[in-house]
Amino acid sequence: MNRTLDELAGVVDLFGALTRDELADALHELAFKRGEDVDADAVDAAIERAIDQYALVAVSREDADLIVPGPAAFPTVPDGGPDLPHILDVERRDVPRDELADALRARFAAELADDPGDERRDFLLDVTYDAETWADIDAAGLRERLADRREG
């Protein structure tokens, strides 16, 4: 599975939001179009890595759990990607900014519940700046908490 994090975000961006299964199907389609073999474990690992690195963000909704391009991504549509909306039977979904902000706040809270360590704290600090633009949230308090953890 040789997709960059930005390419994963680019695939999702074509649809606005996808379920994990829909994203996996899209990645399998791309691999098929390129004549590549890809296994389900590699696809799952790539999606998990993209979520871990905030290139993708999971948003839980009543109707479905969705994945959207995250604040740390620069969505890039991979070769063959523009054909995916014609291949997959998936309607475009747009997630309101307030839901994105809520999902991101919950994600940050979960990460801070445990001590993420200095390297992860530095990474999260960087992501907070992107998050302010991405979901229109005020992350100053989060940056304070991250700084306090580093000093404490």
C-alpha positions as CSV (number, residue, x, y, z in Angstrom):
1,M,0.0,0.0,0.0
2,N,2.0,2.9,-1.3
3,R,-0.4,5.8,-0.8
4,T,0.7,9.0,0.9
5,L,-1.3,10.5,3.7
6,D,-2.2,13.4,1.4
7,E,-3.4,10.9,-1.3
8,L,-5.7,9.1,1.2
9,A,-7.1,12.5,2.1
10,G,-7.4,13.3,-1.6
11,V,-9.5,10.2,-2.2
12,V,-11.8,11.1,0.7
13,D,-12.0,14.7,-0.5
14,L,-13.4,13.6,-3.8
15,F,-16.5,12.5,-1.9
16,G,-16.5,15.0,1.0
17,A,-16.6,12.1,3.5
18,L,-16.5,8.3,3.3
19,T,-17.0,5.4,5.7
20,R,-14.0,3.3,6.5
21,D,-15.3,0.5,4.2
22,E,-15.9,2.9,1.4
23,L,-12.4,4.3,1.6
24,A,-11.0,0.8,1.7
25,D,-13.1,0.0,-1.5
26,A,-11.7,3.1,-3.2
27,L,-8.1,2.1,-2.3
28,H,-8.7,-1.4,-3.6
29,E,-10.2,0.1,-6.9
30,L,-7.1,2.3,-7.3
31,A,-4.8,-0.7,-6.8
32,F,-6.8,-2.7,-9.3
33,K,-6.6,0.1,-11.9
34,R,-2.8,0.1,-11.4
35,G,-2.5,-3.6,-11.6
36,E,-1.2,-3.7,-8.0
37,D,-1.9,-6.2,-5.3
38,V,-3.0,-4.8,-2.0
39,D,-4.2,-6.7,1.1
40,A,-6.9,-5.6,3.5
41,D,-4.4,-5.3,6.4
42,A,-2.2,-2.9,4.5
43,V,-5.3,-0.8,3.6
44,D,-6.4,-0.8,7.3
45,A,-2.9,0.2,8.5
46,A,-2.7,3.0,6.0
47,I,-6.1,4.4,7.1
48,E,-5.1,4.1,10.8
49,R,-1.8,5.9,10.1
50,A,-3.6,8.7,8.3
51,I,-6.0,9.1,11.3
52,D,-3.1,9.0,13.8
53,Q,-1.3,11.7,11.9
54,Y,-4.5,13.9,11.5
55,A,-4.5,13.6,7.7
56,L,-7.9,12.0,8.2
57,V,-10.4,12.6,11.0
58,A,-13.1,10.2,12.1
59,V,-16.5,11.8,12.7
60,S,-19.2,9.8,14.4
61,R,-22.7,10.5,13.2
62,E,-26.1,9.0,13.9
63,D,-26.3,7.6,10.3
64,A,-22.7,6.5,9.9
65,D,-19.2,6.8,11.1
66,L,-17.4,8.9,8.5
67,I,-13.8,9.8,7.7
68,V,-13.0,13.3,6.4
69,P,-9.7,14.9,5.3
70,G,-8.0,16.2,8.4
71,P,-6.2,19.4,9.4
72,A,-2.8,18.0,8.7
73,A,-3.5,17.0,5.2
74,F,-3.0,18.6,1.8
75,P,-5.4,16.5,-0.1
76,T,-3.9,15.2,-3.3
77,V,-5.9,13.2,-5.8
78,P,-3.8,10.2,-6.8
79,D,-3.5,8.9,-10.4
80,G,-6.8,7.3,-11.3
81,G,-8.6,9.0,-8.4
82,P,-10.9,11.3,-10.5
83,D,-12.5,8.1,-11.9
84,L,-13.6,6.9,-8.4
85,P,-16.8,8.9,-8.2
86,H,-17.9,7.2,-11.4
87,I,-16.8,3.7,-10.2
88,L,-18.1,3.7,-6.6
89,D,-21.8,4.1,-5.8
90,V,-21.2,6.8,-3.2
91,E,-23.0,10.1,-2.9
92,R,-21.1,13.2,-1.9
93,R,-21.4,14.0,1.8
94,D,-20.5,17.3,3.4
95,V,-20.0,17.4,7.2
96,P,-20.9,20.7,8.9
97,R,-17.9,22.5,10.4
98,D,-19.4,22.3,13.9
99,E,-19.4,18.5,13.7
100,L,-15.8,18.6,12.5
101,A,-14.9,20.9,15.4
102,D,-16.6,18.5,17.9
103,A,-14.8,15.5,16.5
104,L,-11.5,17.2,16.7
105,R,-12.0,18.4,20.2
106,A,-12.9,14.9,21.3
107,R,-9.9,13.5,19.6
108,F,-7.6,16.0,21.2
109,A,-9.2,15.3,24.6
110,A,-8.7,11.6,24.2
111,E,-5.0,12.1,23.3
112,L,-4.4,14.3,26.3
113,A,-6.1,11.9,28.7
114,D,-2.9,10.0,28.7
115,D,0.6,11.5,28.7
116,P,1.4,11.4,24.9
117,G,5.1,12.1,25.5
118,D,7.2,15.1,24.3
119,E,7.4,14.1,20.6
120,R,3.6,13.6,20.3
121,R,2.9,16.8,22.3
122,D,5.1,18.7,19.8
123,F,3.2,17.1,16.9
124,L,-0.2,17.9,18.5
125,L,0.9,21.5,19.1
126,D,1.6,21.9,15.4
127,V,-1.7,20.3,14.5
128,T,-3.6,22.8,16.7
129,Y,-2.6,25.7,14.4
130,D,-3.9,23.8,11.4
131,A,-7.0,22.8,13.3
132,E,-8.0,26.4,14.0
133,T,-8.3,27.1,10.2
134,W,-9.7,23.6,9.4
135,A,-12.6,23.5,11.8
136,D,-12.7,27.1,13.0
137,I,-11.9,26.3,16.6
138,D,-10.0,28.3,19.2
139,A,-7.1,26.0,20.2
140,A,-5.3,28.4,22.5
141,G,-6.5,26.6,25.6
142,L,-5.3,23.3,24.1
143,R,-1.9,24.8,23.3
144,E,-1.7,25.9,27.0
145,R,-2.5,22.5,28.2
146,L,0.1,21.0,25.9
147,A,2.7,23.5,27.1
148,D,1.8,22.9,30.8
149,R,2.2,19.1,30.3
150,R,5.6,19.7,28.8
151,E,6.8,22.0,31.6
152,G,5.2,19.8,34.3
